[in-house]
């Protein structure tokens, strides 16, 4: 039988990667167009993926049953062809026949193993795609769903690991030699599963918790939305505080006649306004496509560096900070969280104060050595 060896050279690999990138780009462009033409495109796509996932899982279950059957048949062949003890008489399967029968089964088993590997990878890809669309992770009938992202992947994998462990435990119970041993093993499995269930449900609750906020989200979707809002809120407050500080620095530099310093602070403030305006889009306008009036409102809400000499700009920024904080607190309560302190939210989700110097040992300068000029010896 001829052996085909496919060795991909550097040019061939480069060409293949370029083709794959082009195909991926076209797929994304097409998907973006479909989203614009069909508002319910993502929902339909999620439904199609769920159907394909279910079909794949059924095929994987069949694959497992087929592999188990082949394993049993191989065991039967091995037992039938094994030499008998001297005090036992009976038919023995010839070694040549056993080898031929076993070769066919081994080849079939290899095909099934390859099919399982391919389908498992495909199923994992479908699951990740589905999680990105619907924002939740399916943990099975016993556990419901959890928010996508964060610890959700860990939870789903733990459930899958437990499912595998339960299958092994079932085989473990069936392999018992006596009814008493089978009952003992079944009790051990039951205790372990109850412990796992309690632990997993507790972790699912923790997946709905967020640092700095009390309680937990009322559902998975609320946890997902609040998790997306949290970093934007923290960044908005940090940007407003930065603008307030730059305003004071600007006014001090301008009052002292340092035009170069004043120009520097004004330029920094102008750059700081850009991401802040983008971050304020959701809390002040509700998100979505902005109209000219809403854009003007955002520009007016953030102090203009051109008039930083006016102290009222600082007051406007403080008022804006209160507005952003109030909106965030209202959204958090609507999603099911308790808001005891907005400062605790900022502290729990901001970079530590020592982010730039932690772990750096402070060295104490040692005094220079002194010598006695008469003796030339080191003085104590």
SULRA-V972602 format. One record per residue. N is the residue number from 1. RES is the residue in three letters. SS is DSSP state (h for helix, s for strand, l for the rest). PSI is psi as a letter, one per 40 degrees, with the letter a starting at -180 (* if undefined). D_FIRST is the distance of its C-alpha to the first C-alpha in whole Angstrom. Layout:
n=(N	N)
res=(RES	RES)
ss=(SS	SS)
psi=(PSI	PSI)
d_first=(D_FIRST	D_FIRST)
//
This chain:
n=(1	2	3	4	5	6	7	8	9	10	11	12	13	14	15	16	17	18	19	20	21	22	23	24	25	26	27	28	29	30	31	32	33	34	35	36	37	38	39	40	41	42	43	44	45	46	47	48	49	50	51	52	53	54	55	56	57	58	59	60	61	62	63	64	65	66	67	68	69	70	71	72	73	74	75	76	77	78	79	80	81	82	83	84	85	86	87	88	89	90	91	92	93	94	95	96	97	98	99	100	101	102	103	104	105	106	107	108	109	110	111	112	113	114	115	116	117	118	119	120	121	122	123	124	125	126	127	128	129	130	131	132	133	134	135	136	137	138	139	140	141	142	143	144	145	146	147	148	149	150	151	152	153	154	155	156	157	158	159	160	161	162	163	164	165	166	167	168	169	170	171	172	173	174	175	176	177	178	179	180	181	182	183	184	185	186	187	188	189	190	191	192	193	194	195	196	197	198	199	200	201	202	203	204	205	206	207	208	209	210	211	212	213	214	215	216	217	218	219	220	221	222	223	224	225	226	227	228	229	230	231	232	233	234	235	236	237	238	239	240	241	242	243	244	245	246	247	248	249	250	251	252	253	254	255	256	257	258	259	260	261	262	263	264	265	266	267	268	269	270	271	272	273	274	275	276	277	278	279	280	281	282	283	284	285	286	287	288	289	290	291	292	293	294	295	296	297	298	299	300	301	302	303	304	305	306	307	308	309	310	311	312	313	314	315	316	317	318	319	320	321	322	323	324	325	326	327	328	329	330	331	332	333	334	335	336	337	338	339	340	341	342	343	344	345	346	347	348	349	350	351	352	353	354	355	356	357	358	359	360	361	362	363	364	365	366	367	368	369	370	371	372	373	374	375	376	377	378	379	380)
res=(UNK	UNK	UNK	UNK	UNK	UNK	UNK	UNK	UNK	UNK	UNK	UNK	UNK	UNK	UNK	UNK	UNK	UNK	UNK	UNK	UNK	UNK	UNK	UNK	UNK	UNK	UNK	UNK	UNK	UNK	UNK	UNK	UNK	UNK	UNK	UNK	UNK	UNK	UNK	UNK	UNK	UNK	UNK	UNK	UNK	UNK	UNK	UNK	UNK	UNK	UNK	UNK	UNK	UNK	UNK	UNK	UNK	UNK	UNK	UNK	UNK	UNK	UNK	UNK	UNK	UNK	UNK	UNK	UNK	UNK	UNK	UNK	UNK	UNK	UNK	UNK	UNK	UNK	UNK	UNK	UNK	UNK	UNK	UNK	UNK	UNK	UNK	UNK	UNK	UNK	UNK	UNK	UNK	UNK	UNK	UNK	UNK	UNK	UNK	UNK	UNK	UNK	UNK	UNK	UNK	UNK	UNK	UNK	UNK	UNK	UNK	UNK	UNK	UNK	UNK	UNK	UNK	UNK	UNK	UNK	UNK	UNK	UNK	UNK	UNK	UNK	UNK	UNK	UNK	UNK	UNK	UNK	UNK	UNK	UNK	UNK	UNK	UNK	UNK	UNK	UNK	UNK	UNK	UNK	UNK	UNK	UNK	UNK	UNK	UNK	UNK	UNK	UNK	UNK	UNK	UNK	UNK	UNK	UNK	UNK	UNK	UNK	UNK	UNK	UNK	UNK	UNK	UNK	UNK	UNK	UNK	UNK	UNK	UNK	UNK	UNK	UNK	UNK	UNK	UNK	UNK	UNK	UNK	UNK	UNK	UNK	UNK	UNK	UNK	UNK	UNK	UNK	UNK	UNK	UNK	UNK	UNK	UNK	UNK	UNK	UNK	UNK	UNK	UNK	UNK	UNK	UNK	UNK	UNK	UNK	UNK	UNK	UNK	UNK	UNK	UNK	UNK	UNK	UNK	UNK	UNK	UNK	UNK	UNK	UNK	UNK	UNK	UNK	UNK	UNK	UNK	UNK	UNK	UNK	UNK	UNK	UNK	UNK	UNK	UNK	UNK	UNK	UNK	UNK	UNK	UNK	UNK	UNK	UNK	UNK	UNK	UNK	UNK	UNK	UNK	UNK	UNK	UNK	UNK	UNK	UNK	UNK	UNK	UNK	UNK	UNK	UNK	UNK	UNK	UNK	UNK	UNK	UNK	UNK	UNK	UNK	UNK	UNK	UNK	UNK	UNK	UNK	UNK	UNK	UNK	UNK	UNK	UNK	UNK	UNK	UNK	UNK	UNK	UNK	UNK	UNK	UNK	UNK	UNK	UNK	UNK	UNK	UNK	UNK	UNK	UNK	UNK	UNK	UNK	UNK	UNK	UNK	UNK	UNK	UNK	UNK	UNK	UNK	UNK	UNK	UNK	UNK	UNK	UNK	UNK	UNK	UNK	UNK	UNK	UNK	UNK	UNK	UNK	UNK	UNK	UNK	UNK	UNK	UNK	UNK	UNK	UNK	UNK	UNK	UNK	UNK	UNK	UNK	UNK	UNK	UNK	UNK	UNK	UNK	UNK	UNK	UNK	UNK	UNK	UNK	UNK	UNK	UNK	UNK	UNK	UNK	UNK	UNK	UNK	UNK	UNK	UNK	UNK	UNK	UNK	UNK	UNK	UNK	UNK	UNK)
ss=(l	l	l	l	l	l	l	l	l	h	h	h	h	h	h	h	h	h	h	h	h	h	h	h	h	h	h	h	h	h	h	h	h	h	h	h	h	l	l	l	h	h	h	h	h	h	h	h	h	h	h	h	h	h	h	h	h	h	h	h	h	h	h	h	h	h	h	h	h	h	h	h	h	h	h	h	h	h	h	h	h	l	l	l	l	l	l	l	l	l	l	l	l	l	h	h	h	h	h	h	h	h	h	h	h	h	h	h	h	h	h	h	h	h	h	h	h	h	h	h	h	h	h	h	h	h	h	h	h	h	h	h	h	h	l	s	s	s	l	l	l	l	l	l	s	s	s	l	l	l	l	h	h	h	h	h	h	h	h	h	h	h	h	h	h	h	h	h	h	h	h	h	h	h	l	l	l	l	h	h	h	h	h	h	h	h	h	h	h	h	h	h	h	h	h	h	h	h	h	h	h	h	h	h	h	h	l	l	l	l	l	l	l	s	s	l	l	l	l	h	h	h	h	h	h	h	h	h	h	h	h	h	h	h	h	h	h	h	h	h	h	h	h	h	h	h	h	h	h	h	h	h	h	h	h	l	l	l	h	h	h	h	h	h	h	h	h	h	h	h	h	h	h	h	h	h	h	h	h	h	h	h	h	h	h	l	l	l	l	l	l	h	h	h	h	h	h	h	h	h	h	l	l	l	h	h	h	l	l	l	l	h	h	h	h	h	h	h	h	h	h	h	h	h	h	h	h	h	h	h	h	h	h	h	l	l	s	s	l	l	l	h	h	h	h	h	h	h	h	l	l	l	l	l	l	l	l	l	l	l	l	l	l	l	l	l	l	l	l	l	s	l	l	l	l	l	l	s	l	l)
psi=(h	i	h	h	h	h	h	h	i	d	d	d	d	d	d	d	d	d	d	d	d	d	d	d	d	d	d	d	d	d	d	d	d	d	d	d	d	h	d	e	d	d	d	d	d	d	d	d	d	d	d	d	d	d	d	d	d	d	d	d	d	d	d	d	d	d	d	d	d	d	d	d	d	d	d	d	d	d	d	d	e	h	i	i	i	d	e	h	i	i	i	h	h	i	d	d	d	d	d	d	d	d	d	d	d	d	d	d	d	d	d	d	d	d	d	d	d	d	d	d	d	d	d	d	d	d	d	d	d	d	d	d	d	e	e	i	h	h	e	i	d	d	e	b	i	i	i	i	i	b	e	d	d	d	d	d	d	d	d	d	d	d	d	d	d	d	d	d	d	d	d	d	d	d	e	i	d	i	d	d	d	d	d	d	d	d	d	d	d	d	d	d	d	d	d	d	d	d	d	d	d	d	d	d	d	d	e	e	i	i	h	e	i	i	a	i	i	d	i	d	d	d	d	d	d	d	d	d	d	d	d	d	d	d	d	d	d	d	d	d	d	d	d	d	d	d	d	d	d	d	d	d	d	d	d	e	e	g	d	d	d	d	d	d	d	d	d	d	d	d	d	d	d	d	d	d	d	d	d	e	d	d	d	d	e	e	a	a	h	i	i	d	d	d	d	d	d	d	d	d	d	h	h	h	d	d	f	e	e	h	d	d	d	d	d	d	d	d	d	d	d	d	d	d	d	d	d	d	d	d	d	d	d	d	e	e	i	h	g	d	h	d	d	d	d	d	d	e	e	i	h	i	d	f	d	e	e	i	e	h	h	h	h	h	h	i	i	i	i	h	i	h	d	d	d	e	i	h	i	*)
d_first=(0	4	6	10	13	16	19	22	25	29	30	27	28	31	31	29	32	34	33	33	36	37	36	37	41	41	40	43	45	44	45	48	49	49	51	54	53	53	55	53	49	49	50	48	45	45	46	42	41	42	41	37	38	39	36	34	36	36	32	32	34	32	29	31	32	28	27	31	30	26	28	31	28	26	30	31	28	29	32	32	30	32	35	38	41	43	46	44	42	40	36	33	30	28	25	22	23	24	21	19	21	21	17	17	20	19	16	19	21	19	19	23	23	21	23	27	26	26	29	31	31	31	34	36	36	38	40	41	41	44	46	46	48	50	51	50	48	47	47	47	50	51	52	52	52	52	53	50	50	51	51	49	46	46	48	45	43	45	45	42	42	44	42	39	42	44	40	40	44	43	41	43	46	44	43	46	47	51	53	55	52	50	54	54	50	51	54	53	50	53	55	52	51	55	55	52	54	57	55	53	56	58	56	55	59	59	56	59	61	62	64	67	68	69	67	64	63	64	60	57	57	61	59	57	59	62	59	58	62	63	62	63	67	66	66	68	71	70	70	74	75	74	75	79	78	78	81	83	82	82	86	87	85	87	90	90	90	86	85	81	81	82	79	76	77	77	74	72	74	73	69	70	71	67	65	68	69	65	65	69	67	66	69	72	70	68	65	63	64	67	70	72	75	73	71	75	76	73	74	78	77	76	79	79	79	81	84	83	87	88	88	87	83	83	85	82	79	81	81	78	76	78	77	73	74	76	73	70	72	73	69	68	71	69	66	67	68	71	73	75	75	73	74	72	69	69	69	66	64	65	64	66	69	68	64	65	66	65	64	66	69	72	73	77	79	80	84	84	85	89	90	94	95	98	95	92	91	88	91	90)
//
